Amino acid sequence: MFLIVFFWTPPHTWALAIRYREDYAGANVPMLPVVRSAPVVARLIMVYSVVTVLVSLTLWPVAHTGWLYPAVAVDPRRCAALAIRTAAGARGVA
């Protein structure tokens, strides 16, 4: 569990820091988006995000979540689309 939080925290913080880059720069706080370019930060966010998903999947065999967790962790868009279509079908919406 520690590793999930460890790898999740940097990309979450960096994404917010990109939004408030000028504020951090004005306060002389050396957040990554202040000291590196946006493309470099974006690549690191992707790397850390992929590692976060991979680390979280290592818990799957012992967490007893069934197939739902790895399916959503690996392909959240497809799972969301399936859930929306299923809900719409259950309500009779075409």
Secondary structure by P-SEA (a helix, b strand, c coil): caaaaaaaaaaaaaaaaaaaaaaaaaaccccccccccaaaaaaaaaaaaaaaaaaaaaacccccccaaaaaaaacaaaaaaaaaaaaaaaaccc
